[in-house]
Amino acid sequence: MKRSFYTTAFLLVISPALLKAQKLYMPRNITNAYKNGTRSLQGPPGKNYWQNGGKYDINETVTPETKVVSGVENIVYSNNSPDTLKVLVIRFVNNVHKPESPRTGQTNDNFFTTGLDITSFSVNNKDYNVNSKSWGTVGVVRLKEPLLPHSSANVNISWNYPLSKQDGREGQVDSATFYVAYSYPRISVYDDYNGWDVLPHNGGQEFYNDFNDYQLAVKVPKNYVVWATGDLQNPDEVLQPAIAKRLKDSYTSDKVIHIANLKEMLEDKVTQQNDWNTWKFNAYHITDVCYAVSNHYVWDGASVVVDPKTNRRSSVQAAYNDTAADFHHSVEFAQNALKFFSTQWPGVPYPFPKMTAFQGHADMEYPMMVNDATVSDTRRFGKQGFKFAQMVQDHEIAHTYFPFYMGINEKRYAFMDEGWATTYEYLIGLEENGKAHTDSVYKMFRISRYIHDPSTDEDQPIITMSNQESGAGYGNNSYGKASLSYLALKDYLGDATFKKALHFYMNAWHGKHPIPWDYFNCMSTGSGKNLNWFFTNWFFTNNYIDLKIDTVKKDKGFYMVNIKNVGGFAIPFDVKIVYADGQTAIIHETPAVWEKNQKEQVLKISTNKIIKSVALDGGIFMDYTPEDNIWKQ
C-alpha cells in the first residue's frame, strides 16, 4: 500500500517540565531546524516539516557479454520545501569506481571502471549538455529555470556504465552473476538542516536517500533470472509456466519451495525462451531499488506471516550458487528473522512485501534484499559457520527498520542504523542460540576490539559525525558502542517502557528523515522521563567502560561497597556476592544507579553473614580493567 508521509497523527500529553528540560547540545544548523518548526522538542516532526521525493520510472538493460548496464529514466521530482532550487544535485554512487574518485581504503585494478556516461539529460523537456565524465559520485546541474517551492520538475536521463570486475556492494559476482545496485542517477537529498546533500561517497560510508515511488524494468537475455526490490509484476511473461506457478505458490507457503533447481537452470527450463526478457517490478515509498541477475543460481521461496492481526504475509526468497551449503537454509533463516522482528524486537510488522537473500560478497543491506557472503563452506568459522551465516543475515535484514523504514542519514549518523541492527542481531541471537553463545559472539565480534584499544579514536563521542571518522573509530561508534547504549537504555527503562518509547519514535518518523535529536526527544517523550542525562552520558562524552571496586567496609549488619565509575559510561552491572558459608547472591543494578552521580556509588549490602568476595560483572558491557572488579576477604 502506498503511504503518504503526511498521514501519521499523534495524540500526546506531554509534561511542560519535560519539554523545558530538553537542552541537549545541538549544532547551529540543527538548532535552526527546531527554530524553523520542521522538528519539535516533543520528538515528532514539527508543524513545518517537509521532505522532497520523486516518482522514478526506470528501464535498464544488462548485457552479460559486455558487462555494461544501460538505462533510461523519467523522474518526476517534487520540491516540497519552502526554498527555490537553482540546481539539481545528481548522485551516482557507482562512480566510486573511477580512479579519480576519493576512497577510504585500498583497492586493485579490478575495482576500477570508467564510470557513468550520461548520453542525454533534460529537465521539463529542455535539453542540458551534461559532462558526466568530470563527475565523481556527485554532480551538479544548474537549472535553466529554477524549481519553485511546492512545484515539480520532469527529469529525463539516459546513461550507461560498466560493472566492476571486483564485486562488493555491487558488481560482477562471477562471469554470469551480477549484483546491480546504485545503478541509476538519482536526485540527491535536499533537507531542512543541511540543504543539498553533496557529501561524496567514499566507498566506506553508507547512504542517505529520499523516499520515492519506483517502476523498475530490467531487460536481460533468456535464461537470466532477475531478483529485485519490489513486487514482480509479470511472472507469466518472463517465467515458464511451471516455474511461475511455484513462485506464486511460495507466496502463501510456510514450507520452502524450490522454485528453480540447478538442473532446470542449466537446461533452460526456467525463463521464457525469448531472446530477451523484461522483468518488471513496483515499489512504493522506499529509499532505493536494486536487483541481481544470474543464469545459474538456484532459487528458493516461501512466506511468513509478519502481521498476526491481519495475517499479512511477506514473500521470502533466496538466490545462490548451489554449492553454498548455508544458503540452502537462507529462506528458513529469513522466515525466523521476519517473524521475530515483526512480533518481538522491534515488534513492528515487517513493512514490505518481500525479502530476498542473494549470495554475493558484501554482507550488505538493501531495501527488500540482502547481499551476503557464504560462510559455511569456507571453514573460517568451523562448526559455527551456520550460526554465523544466520547472524549476518539477521543483521542485514534488521536494517529493514533502520535505514529503510526510517530514512536515516547513514553518512552522518551511522549509529542510528548500524547500532540498532547490531542490537536486534543480539536480541534475536538470544532466541536462536541462547545467552551464553550470543553473549560470547557479541563480545568477541562487537565489543572486544573497542574495549581493549585505549586510543583516542576509540573514545570519540558517538555523536561525532560518521563522515569525520574512519577505521575502528567509525566501526565501534557506529556498531558496538551505539548498540550498548540502546541495550543500556532498555535495561534502564525496562522492556515495556522501552518498547513504548521506541514505538513512539518509529511511528513518528517512519517514512521520514530523523536525526539523533529526534531520537533523543522521542524517547524522552515516549517514556515520560527526562533522559537528557543518559543521552549526554552515552552520546556526547568520550566515556568508556571501566568500573572499579574501590573499598569494601564492614559495619554491624551491613557492608558498604564503594564502586568507582572510572570510565564514565552509565552501564548496568551485576554485583556477585559469595558468602563464607558458600551461599551466593546477585544484585542487578540498572543504569539508574548513575543518574545522580556518574562518578561513584556506594552499595549497602545488609547481612549478618561474612562476605568472602564481591565481584562486578557487566556481562556484554566489557570492562577495560576487569582485574579491579573483584574484592576478596
C-alpha positions as CSV (number, residue, x, y, z in Angstrom):
1,M,0.0,0.0,0.0
2,K,1.3,3.4,-0.9
3,R,1.8,5.6,2.1
4,S,1.9,9.4,2.4
5,F,4.4,10.9,4.9
6,Y,1.7,13.4,5.8
7,T,-0.8,10.9,7.2
8,T,0.6,10.0,10.6
9,A,-1.2,11.6,13.6
10,F,-0.2,11.9,17.2
11,L,-2.1,12.3,20.4
12,L,0.3,13.5,23.1
13,V,0.0,14.5,26.7
14,I,3.4,16.0,27.5
15,S,4.6,17.4,30.7
16,P,5.7,21.1,30.4
17,A,8.6,20.3,32.8
18,L,9.7,17.5,30.4
19,L,9.7,19.9,27.4
20,K,11.6,22.6,29.3
21,A,14.2,20.0,30.2
22,Q,15.2,19.3,26.5
23,K,18.5,21.1,26.5
24,L,20.9,18.7,24.8
25,Y,23.8,20.3,22.9
26,M,22.8,20.9,19.2
27,P,25.0,22.3,16.4
28,R,23.7,25.6,14.9
29,N,22.2,24.0,11.8
30,I,20.2,21.6,13.9
31,T,19.1,24.4,16.3
32,N,17.8,26.3,13.3
33,A,15.7,23.3,12.2
34,Y,14.0,23.4,15.6
35,K,13.6,27.1,15.5
36,N,12.0,26.9,12.0
37,G,9.5,24.3,13.2
38,T,10.5,21.5,10.9
39,R,11.4,19.4,14.0
40,S,9.9,19.6,17.5
41,L,11.3,19.2,21.0
42,Q,8.5,16.7,21.7
43,G,10.2,14.4,19.2
44,P,7.9,14.0,16.2
45,P,8.2,16.1,13.1
46,G,7.4,19.8,13.6
47,K,4.4,21.6,12.2
48,N,6.5,22.9,9.3
49,Y,8.2,19.5,8.5
50,W,8.7,18.8,4.8
51,Q,10.7,16.4,2.6
52,N,11.2,16.1,-1.1
53,G,10.8,13.0,-3.2
54,G,10.1,11.6,-6.6
55,K,8.5,9.1,-8.9
56,Y,11.1,7.1,-10.8
57,D,10.3,5.2,-13.9
58,I,13.5,3.2,-14.7
59,N,14.3,1.0,-17.7
60,E,17.6,-0.8,-17.6
61,T,19.4,-3.4,-19.8
62,V,22.1,-5.7,-18.6
63,T,24.3,-7.1,-21.3
64,P,26.3,-10.0,-19.9
65,E,28.8,-10.2,-22.8
66,T,30.0,-6.6,-22.3
67,K,29.2,-6.3,-18.6
68,V,27.5,-3.0,-19.3
69,V,24.4,-1.6,-17.7
70,S,22.4,0.9,-19.8
71,G,19.3,2.7,-18.8
72,V,16.7,5.5,-19.4
73,E,14.6,7.0,-16.6
74,N,11.9,9.6,-16.0
75,I,11.9,11.3,-12.7
76,V,9.0,13.5,-11.5
77,Y,10.8,15.3,-8.7
78,S,8.7,17.2,-6.2
79,N,10.2,20.2,-4.3
80,N,8.1,20.3,-1.2
81,S,10.5,22.7,0.5
82,P,9.9,26.4,1.0
83,D,13.0,27.1,-1.0
84,T,13.6,27.9,-4.7
85,L,16.1,25.3,-6.1
86,K,18.5,26.7,-8.6
87,V,20.4,23.4,-9.1
88,L,19.8,19.7,-9.1
89,V,22.4,17.6,-7.3
90,I,22.7,14.2,-9.0
91,R,24.2,11.3,-7.2
92,F,25.8,8.2,-8.8
93,V,27.4,6.0,-6.2
94,N,29.0,3.7,-8.8
95,N,31.4,6.5,-9.8
96,V,33.4,5.4,-6.7
97,H,35.0,3.0,-9.2
98,K,36.5,5.9,-11.2
99,P,40.2,6.2,-10.4
100,E,39.9,9.9,-9.5
101,S,37.1,9.4,-7.0
102,P,38.0,9.6,-3.3
103,R,38.0,6.3,-1.4
104,T,38.8,5.4,2.2
105,G,40.5,2.1,1.5
106,Q,43.0,0.4,-0.8
107,T,41.8,-1.5,-3.8
108,N,43.2,-3.1,-7.0
109,D,42.9,-2.8,-10.8
110,N,39.8,-5.0,-11.0
111,F,37.9,-2.4,-9.0
112,F,38.3,0.5,-11.4
113,T,35.9,1.4,-14.3
114,T,35.4,4.4,-16.5
115,G,32.2,5.2,-14.6
116,L,29.0,6.9,-15.6
117,D,28.3,8.1,-19.1
118,I,25.2,10.3,-19.4
119,T,24.1,10.3,-23.0
120,S,21.1,12.6,-22.6
121,F,19.7,14.8,-19.8
122,S,16.6,17.1,-19.9
123,V,14.5,19.0,-17.4
124,N,11.0,19.9,-18.4
125,N,11.7,19.0,-22.0
126,K,14.7,21.3,-22.1
127,D,18.0,19.6,-23.0
128,Y,21.2,20.0,-21.0
129,N,24.7,19.5,-22.1
130,V,25.9,17.4,-19.1
131,N,29.6,16.3,-19.0
132,S,29.3,13.4,-16.6
133,K,32.9,12.3,-17.4
134,S,34.0,15.1,-15.0
135,W,31.8,13.9,-12.2
136,G,32.7,12.0,-9.1
137,T,29.9,10.4,-7.1
138,V,28.1,13.7,-7.0
139,G,27.4,16.1,-9.9
140,V,25.6,19.5,-10.0
141,V,23.3,20.6,-12.8
142,R,22.4,24.3,-12.9
143,L,18.8,24.7,-13.8
144,K,17.8,26.9,-16.7
145,E,14.6,27.7,-14.8
146,P,14.7,27.5,-11.0
147,L,12.4,24.9,-9.4
148,L,9.9,26.9,-7.2
149,P,8.7,25.8,-3.8
150,H,5.9,23.3,-3.9
151,S,6.4,22.5,-7.6
152,S,7.7,19.6,-9.6
153,A,10.2,19.0,-12.4
154,N,10.2,16.3,-15.0
155,V,13.7,15.0,-15.4
156,N,14.8,12.5,-18.2
157,I,18.2,10.8,-18.2
158,S,19.9,8.2,-20.4
159,W,23.1,6.6,-19.3
160,N,25.4,3.6,-19.2
161,Y,28.2,2.3,-17.0
162,P,30.4,-0.8,-16.8
163,L,30.0,-3.3,-13.9
164,S,33.1,-3.5,-11.8
165,K,35.0,-6.8,-12.0
166,Q,35.6,-6.7,-8.3
167,D,32.2,-7.1,-6.7
168,G,31.4,-5.9,-3.2
169,R,28.2,-4.0,-2.6
170,E,27.7,-4.3,-6.4
171,G,29.5,-5.6,-9.4
172,Q,30.4,-8.9,-11.1
173,V,29.9,-11.8,-8.6
174,D,31.0,-14.2,-11.3
175,S,31.1,-14.2,-15.1
176,A,27.3,-14.6,-15.3
177,T,26.1,-13.3,-12.0
178,F,25.8,-9.6,-11.2
179,Y,24.6,-7.6,-8.2
180,V,23.3,-4.4,-9.8
181,A,22.9,-1.8,-7.0
182,Y,23.2,2.0,-7.1
183,S,22.7,1.6,-10.9
184,Y,20.8,4.8,-11.8
185,P,21.5,8.5,-11.4
186,R,19.3,9.8,-8.7
187,I,18.5,13.3,-7.3
188,S,20.3,13.7,-4.0
189,V,18.5,14.6,-0.8
190,Y,17.6,18.2,-0.1
191,D,16.6,18.5,3.6
192,D,15.7,21.0,6.3
193,Y,19.0,21.0,8.2
194,N,21.8,20.8,5.5
195,G,20.1,21.7,2.2
196,W,21.6,19.6,-0.6
197,D,23.5,16.5,0.4
198,V,26.7,17.0,-1.5
199,L,28.9,14.7,0.5
200,P,30.8,12.4,-1.9
201,H,30.5,8.6,-1.5
202,N,33.9,7.3,-0.4
203,G,33.3,3.5,-0.6
204,G,33.2,3.1,3.1
205,Q,30.3,5.2,4.4
206,E,26.8,4.3,3.6
207,F,23.8,6.2,2.2
208,Y,21.1,8.9,2.6
209,N,18.2,8.8,0.2
210,D,14.7,10.3,-0.4
211,F,11.6,8.2,-0.2
212,N,10.4,7.6,-3.8
213,D,8.0,5.5,-5.8
214,Y,9.6,3.2,-8.3
215,Q,8.7,1.4,-11.5
216,L,11.7,-0.7,-12.5
217,A,12.0,-2.7,-15.7
218,V,15.2,-4.9,-16.2
219,K,15.9,-6.3,-19.7
220,V,18.2,-9.4,-19.7
221,P,18.8,-12.3,-22.1
222,K,16.9,-15.5,-21.9
223,N,17.9,-17.9,-19.1
224,Y,18.9,-15.0,-16.8
225,V,16.6,-14.6,-13.7
226,V,16.2,-11.2,-12.1
227,W,15.7,-10.7,-8.3
228,A,14.8,-7.2,-7.3
229,T,13.4,-4.8,-4.8
230,G,9.6,-4.7,-5.1
231,D,6.8,-6.9,-6.4
232,L,7.4,-8.8,-9.7
233,Q,4.5,-7.6,-12.0
234,N,4.8,-10.0,-14.9
235,P,5.9,-13.5,-13.8
236,D,4.0,-15.2,-16.6
237,E,5.7,-13.1,-19.2
238,V,9.3,-14.0,-18.1
239,L,9.0,-17.4,-16.5
240,Q,7.9,-20.8,-17.9
241,P,4.5,-21.9,-16.5
242,A,5.8,-24.5,-14.0
243,I,8.3,-22.0,-12.5
244,A,5.8,-19.2,-12.4
245,K,3.4,-21.4,-10.5
246,R,6.0,-22.4,-8.0
247,L,6.8,-18.8,-7.4
248,K,3.2,-17.9,-6.9
249,D,2.7,-20.9,-4.6
250,S,5.6,-19.7,-2.5
251,Y,3.8,-16.5,-1.7
252,T,1.4,-18.4,0.7
253,S,3.6,-21.4,1.6
254,D,5.1,-21.9,5.1
255,K,7.4,-24.6,3.7
256,V,10.4,-23.8,1.4
257,I,9.6,-24.4,-2.3
258,H,12.5,-24.9,-4.7
259,I,11.3,-22.6,-7.4
260,A,14.1,-23.4,-9.7
261,N,16.8,-26.0,-9.2
262,L,20.3,-26.2,-10.8
263,K,19.3,-28.8,-13.3
264,E,16.4,-26.7,-14.5
265,M,18.6,-23.6,-14.7
266,L,21.2,-25.3,-16.8
267,E,18.7,-27.0,-19.1
268,D,16.9,-23.7,-20.0
269,K,13.7,-24.7,-18.2
270,V,13.2,-21.6,-16.1
271,T,12.7,-18.4,-18.1
272,Q,10.7,-17.8,-21.3
273,Q,12.9,-18.6,-24.3
274,N,12.6,-15.1,-25.9
275,D,16.0,-13.7,-26.9
276,W,15.5,-11.1,-24.2
277,N,13.0,-10.8,-21.3
278,T,12.0,-7.7,-19.5
279,W,11.3,-8.2,-15.8
280,K,9.0,-5.5,-14.2
281,F,8.9,-4.5,-10.5
282,N,7.0,-1.9,-8.5
283,A,8.0,-0.5,-5.1
284,Y,6.4,2.5,-3.3
285,H,7.6,5.0,-0.7
286,I,11.0,3.4,-0.4
287,T,14.6,4.8,-0.4
288,D,16.1,2.7,-3.2
289,V,15.8,-0.2,-5.6
290,C,18.4,-2.7,-6.7
291,Y,18.5,-6.1,-8.4
292,A,20.6,-9.1,-9.2
293,V,20.8,-11.4,-12.2
294,S,22.3,-14.9,-12.8
295,N,21.8,-17.7,-15.3
296,H,22.9,-20.5,-12.9
297,Y,21.8,-19.5,-9.3
298,V,19.2,-21.7,-7.8
299,W,16.0,-20.1,-6.4
300,D,14.1,-20.9,-3.2
301,G,10.9,-19.3,-1.8
302,A,8.4,-19.4,0.9
303,S,6.5,-16.8,3.0
304,V,5.8,-15.9,6.6
305,V,3.1,-14.1,8.5
306,V,4.5,-10.8,9.6
307,D,1.3,-9.2,11.0
308,P,-0.7,-11.7,13.1
309,K,-3.5,-9.2,13.5
310,T,-4.2,-9.1,9.7
311,N,-2.5,-12.4,8.7
312,R,-0.5,-10.4,6.2
313,R,2.4,-12.4,4.7
314,S,5.7,-11.4,3.1
315,S,7.5,-13.4,0.5
316,V,10.9,-14.8,1.4
317,Q,13.2,-15.8,-1.4
318,A,16.9,-16.8,-1.8
319,A,19.1,-17.0,-4.8
320,Y,22.5,-18.6,-4.6
321,N,25.1,-20.9,-6.0
322,D,24.1,-24.5,-5.3
323,T,27.4,-25.2,-3.7
324,A,26.8,-22.7,-0.8
325,A,25.6,-25.0,2.0
326,D,24.5,-22.2,4.3
327,F,22.2,-20.6,1.7
328,H,20.2,-23.8,1.4
329,H,18.8,-22.7,4.8
330,S,18.6,-19.0,3.9
331,V,14.8,-18.9,3.4
332,E,14.3,-20.5,6.8
333,F,16.7,-18.1,8.4
334,A,14.8,-15.2,6.9
335,Q,11.4,-16.5,7.9
336,N,12.5,-16.7,11.5
337,A,14.1,-13.2,11.3
338,L,11.0,-11.6,9.9
339,K,8.7,-13.2,12.4
340,F,11.0,-12.2,15.3
341,F,11.5,-8.6,14.2
342,S,7.7,-8.2,13.5
343,T,6.5,-9.6,16.8
344,Q,9.2,-9.2,19.3
345,W,12.0,-6.6,18.7
346,P,11.3,-4.0,17.5
347,G,7.9,-5.5,17.4
348,V,6.8,-3.6,14.3
349,P,5.3,-5.8,11.5
350,Y,7.8,-6.1,8.6
351,P,6.6,-3.3,6.3
352,F,7.5,-4.7,2.9
353,P,6.0,-7.4,0.6
354,K,9.3,-9.3,0.1
355,M,12.8,-10.1,1.3
356,T,15.4,-11.7,-0.9
357,A,18.7,-13.1,0.2
358,F,21.3,-13.2,-2.6
359,Q,24.7,-14.8,-2.4
360,G,27.4,-12.3,-3.2
361,H,30.3,-11.0,-1.1
362,A,29.1,-7.7,0.5
363,D,27.3,-8.6,3.8
364,M,25.1,-5.6,3.0
365,E,21.5,-4.5,3.2
366,Y,19.3,-3.0,0.5
367,P,15.5,-2.4,0.5
368,M,13.9,-5.8,0.5
369,M,17.2,-7.5,-0.3
370,V,20.4,-8.6,1.4
371,N,23.7,-9.4,-0.4
372,D,25.6,-11.8,1.9
373,A,28.7,-14.0,1.5
374,T,28.5,-17.7,2.1
375,V,30.5,-18.7,5.2
376,S,29.7,-22.3,6.0
377,D,31.8,-23.7,3.2
378,T,34.9,-21.6,3.8
379,R,35.6,-23.2,7.2
380,R,36.6,-19.8,8.6
381,F,34.2,-20.4,11.4
382,G,34.3,-24.2,11.7
383,K,31.2,-25.7,13.2
384,Q,29.9,-22.2,14.0
385,G,29.6,-21.4,10.3
386,F,25.8,-21.8,10.0
387,K,25.3,-19.8,13.2
388,F,27.5,-17.0,11.9
389,A,25.8,-17.1,8.5
390,Q,22.4,-16.7,10.2
391,M,23.7,-13.9,12.4
392,V,25.0,-11.9,9.4
393,Q,21.7,-12.4,7.6
394,D,19.7,-11.4,10.7
395,H,21.8,-8.2,11.0
396,E,21.2,-7.2,7.3
397,I,17.5,-7.9,7.5
398,A,17.2,-5.9,10.7
399,H,18.3,-2.9,8.6
400,T,14.8,-3.0,7.2
401,Y,13.7,-0.7,10.0
402,F,16.8,1.5,10.1
403,P,17.5,2.9,7.5
404,F,14.7,1.8,5.2
405,Y,11.5,2.1,7.3
406,M,13.0,5.3,8.7
407,G,15.2,7.3,6.3
408,I,18.4,7.5,8.4
409,N,21.2,9.8,7.2
410,E,23.8,7.0,7.5
411,K,26.6,9.2,6.0
412,R,26.5,11.5,9.0
413,Y,24.8,9.3,11.7
414,A,25.6,5.7,11.0
415,F,25.0,4.8,14.7
416,M,21.3,5.4,14.1
417,D,21.1,2.3,11.9
418,E,24.1,0.2,12.5
419,G,23.8,0.4,16.2
420,W,20.1,-0.7,16.0
421,A,20.9,-3.6,13.6
422,T,23.6,-4.8,15.9
423,T,21.2,-4.6,18.9
424,Y,18.5,-6.6,17.0
425,E,21.2,-9.1,15.9
426,Y,22.0,-9.6,19.6
427,L,18.3,-9.9,20.7
428,I,17.3,-12.4,18.0
429,G,20.5,-14.3,18.7
430,L,19.4,-14.8,22.3
431,E,16.4,-16.7,21.0
432,E,18.2,-18.6,18.2
433,N,21.3,-19.7,20.1
434,G,20.9,-18.9,23.8
435,K,22.5,-16.3,26.0
436,A,25.9,-18.0,26.5
437,H,26.7,-18.3,22.8
438,T,25.2,-14.9,21.9
439,D,27.0,-13.0,24.6
440,S,30.3,-14.7,23.6
441,V,29.9,-13.8,20.0
442,Y,28.7,-10.2,20.7
443,K,31.6,-9.5,23.0
444,M,34.2,-11.0,20.6
445,F,32.7,-9.6,17.4
446,R,31.3,-6.2,18.5
447,I,33.0,-5.1,21.7
448,S,36.3,-6.8,22.4
449,R,38.4,-4.7,20.0
450,Y,36.9,-1.5,21.2
451,I,37.3,-2.1,24.9
452,H,40.9,-3.3,24.6
453,D,42.1,-0.4,22.5
454,P,42.6,2.8,24.6
455,S,43.5,5.0,21.6
456,T,41.9,8.4,21.1
457,D,40.0,7.2,18.1
458,E,38.1,4.7,20.2
459,D,36.9,7.3,22.7
460,Q,35.4,9.8,20.3
461,P,31.8,10.7,21.3
462,I,29.2,8.6,19.5
463,I,27.6,11.8,18.2
464,T,30.7,12.5,16.1
465,M,29.6,12.7,12.5
466,S,30.3,9.4,10.7
467,N,31.9,11.1,7.7
468,Q,34.5,12.5,10.0
469,E,35.5,9.1,11.4
470,S,37.4,6.2,9.9
471,G,38.7,2.7,10.7
472,A,38.0,1.2,14.1
473,G,36.8,4.5,15.4
474,Y,34.0,4.6,12.9
475,G,33.2,0.9,13.3
476,N,33.0,0.9,17.0
477,N,31.0,4.2,17.3
478,S,28.5,3.0,14.7
479,Y,28.1,-0.6,15.8
480,G,29.3,-1.7,19.3
481,K,29.2,1.5,21.4
482,A,25.9,2.6,19.9
483,S,24.3,-0.8,20.4
484,L,25.5,-0.9,24.0
485,S,23.7,2.5,24.5
486,Y,20.4,1.1,23.2
487,L,20.7,-2.0,25.4
488,A,21.7,0.1,28.4
489,L,18.6,2.2,27.9
490,K,16.4,-0.9,27.5
491,D,17.8,-2.1,30.9
492,Y,17.2,1.3,32.5
493,L,13.6,1.7,31.3
494,G,12.5,-1.9,31.4
495,D,11.2,-3.7,28.4
496,A,7.7,-2.4,28.4
497,T,8.6,1.3,28.7
498,F,11.5,1.0,26.3
499,K,9.3,-0.6,23.7
500,K,6.6,2.0,24.2
501,A,9.2,4.8,23.7
502,L,10.8,3.0,20.7
503,H,7.4,2.6,19.0
504,F,6.7,6.3,19.6
505,Y,9.9,7.2,17.8
506,M,9.3,4.7,15.0
507,N,5.7,5.7,14.5
508,A,6.7,9.4,14.4
509,W,9.5,9.0,11.9
510,H,8.7,6.1,9.6
511,G,8.9,7.2,6.0
512,K,10.7,10.4,7.1
513,H,14.3,11.6,7.9
514,P,15.0,11.5,11.7
515,I,18.3,12.9,13.1
516,P,19.8,12.0,16.6
517,W,18.0,14.7,18.4
518,D,14.6,13.4,17.1
519,Y,15.5,10.1,18.6
520,F,16.6,11.6,21.9
521,N,13.4,13.7,22.2
522,C,11.1,10.9,21.1
523,M,12.5,8.5,23.7
524,S,12.1,11.1,26.5
525,T,8.5,11.9,25.4
526,G,7.6,8.3,24.8
527,S,8.9,7.1,28.1
528,G,7.7,10.0,30.1
529,K,11.2,10.5,31.5
530,N,13.8,13.2,31.0
531,L,16.6,11.1,29.5
532,N,19.0,14.0,28.8
533,W,21.4,12.9,31.5
534,F,21.5,9.4,29.8
535,F,22.0,10.7,26.3
536,T,24.6,13.2,27.4
537,N,26.5,10.4,29.1
538,W,26.4,8.0,26.2
539,F,26.5,10.2,23.1
540,F,28.2,13.4,23.9
541,T,31.2,12.3,26.0
542,N,34.4,10.4,25.5
543,N,33.5,7.9,28.2
544,Y,34.4,4.2,28.1
545,I,33.5,1.2,30.2
546,D,35.6,0.7,33.4
547,L,34.2,0.1,36.9
548,K,36.3,-0.5,40.0
549,I,35.6,-1.7,43.5
550,D,37.4,0.9,45.5
551,T,36.7,-0.2,49.1
552,V,34.6,-2.7,51.0
553,K,33.9,-1.8,54.6
554,K,32.1,-3.9,57.1
555,D,29.9,-2.5,59.8
556,K,27.3,-4.0,62.1
557,G,24.7,-5.7,60.0
558,F,25.9,-4.5,56.6
559,Y,28.8,-4.0,54.2
560,M,29.5,-0.8,52.3
561,V,30.9,-1.3,48.8
562,N,32.3,1.8,47.1
563,I,32.2,1.5,43.3
564,K,34.1,3.9,41.1
565,N,32.9,4.6,37.6
566,V,36.4,5.2,36.2
567,G,35.3,5.0,32.5
568,G,32.2,7.1,33.0
569,F,29.5,5.2,30.9
570,A,26.2,4.7,32.7
571,I,26.1,0.9,32.3
572,P,24.1,-1.8,34.0
573,F,26.0,-4.4,36.0
574,D,25.6,-7.3,38.4
575,V,27.1,-7.4,41.9
576,K,28.0,-11.1,42.6
577,I,28.4,-11.9,46.3
578,V,29.9,-15.0,47.8
579,Y,29.4,-15.6,51.5
580,A,31.8,-17.5,53.8
581,D,29.2,-20.3,54.1
582,G,29.3,-20.9,50.4
583,Q,25.9,-19.2,49.6
584,T,25.8,-16.7,46.7
585,A,23.7,-13.7,45.7
586,I,23.4,-11.5,42.7
587,I,22.2,-7.9,42.8
588,H,21.4,-6.3,39.5
589,E,22.0,-2.6,39.1
590,T,20.4,-0.7,36.2
591,P,21.9,2.4,34.7
592,A,19.6,4.4,37.0
593,V,22.2,4.0,39.7
594,W,24.3,6.6,37.8
595,E,21.6,9.2,37.3
596,K,22.5,11.4,40.2
597,N,26.2,10.6,40.5
598,Q,28.1,9.2,37.4
599,K,31.5,9.1,39.2
600,E,30.8,6.7,42.1
601,Q,28.2,4.8,44.1
602,V,28.1,3.2,47.5
603,L,26.2,-0.1,47.6
604,K,24.9,-1.1,51.0
605,I,24.6,-4.9,51.5
606,S,22.5,-5.7,54.6
607,T,23.6,-9.0,56.0
608,N,24.8,-10.6,59.3
609,K,26.9,-13.1,57.3
610,I,30.5,-12.8,56.5
611,I,31.2,-11.9,52.8
612,K,34.0,-13.8,51.2
613,S,34.1,-11.9,47.9
614,V,32.3,-9.2,45.9
615,A,32.7,-9.0,42.1
616,L,31.3,-6.7,39.5
617,D,30.1,-8.3,36.2
618,G,28.9,-6.1,33.3
619,G,28.3,-9.1,31.0
620,I,28.4,-7.8,27.4
621,F,29.4,-4.4,28.9
622,M,33.0,-5.5,28.9
623,D,35.3,-3.8,31.4
624,Y,38.6,-2.2,30.4
625,T,40.3,-3.4,33.6
626,P,38.4,-6.4,34.9
627,E,41.1,-7.2,37.4
628,D,39.9,-4.4,39.8
629,N,36.3,-5.6,39.6
630,I,36.7,-8.1,42.4
631,W,37.3,-7.8,46.2
632,K,38.2,-10.7,48.3
633,Q,38.3,-11.0,52.1
